[in-house]
Amino acid sequence: MIWSKVKQRFEAMLAPALRGRVQVHLTSYERTSRFDVGRGWITLDGVEVVSVQVPSFYSNNIGFDTRTLDFGKALYSYPDLAIEAALASEDALISGLAFMDGRCGKRRLLATDAQALHKFAHILYELRCTAEGLVRKAAPPAA
């Protein structure tokens, strides 16, 4: 499947509060594979909110396990997953993308333990909660 279709398919799954505001982007620095990513990023209203890059950048800046590297592959496979499987995924890209999905409801967002999320997932969780106007309970103070 070509990138424009993958992008269109994923963006059609966005929650109504994000639809038309969020876009996913992908660039490849290596020409051997259609989804071999050099950089993937997500924008909200044209402003970059999160970016993932080549493996050395992942592991040094966002804490990705080096086995989790392909933003394009995550976007390609995401629409075929049940929302429960996406949210429970060990792949931080997949679980993060799930928070922008329209199938992830407001009650589920409010019930999420934000402190337990990977940094990538936490950014997208906060983005969605803000877009929905959700007020989350303050985290308990550290002991």
Protein Blocks (a to p, Z undefined) as FASTA:
>chain_A
ZZklmmmmmmmmpcfklgokaccddddfbfkbfklcfbdcddeehiafbdcddfklmmmm
nopafklmbfklmmmmmmmpcfklmmmpmblklmmmmmmpmklcfklmmmpcfklpcfkl
mmmmmmmmmmnopacddddddZZ
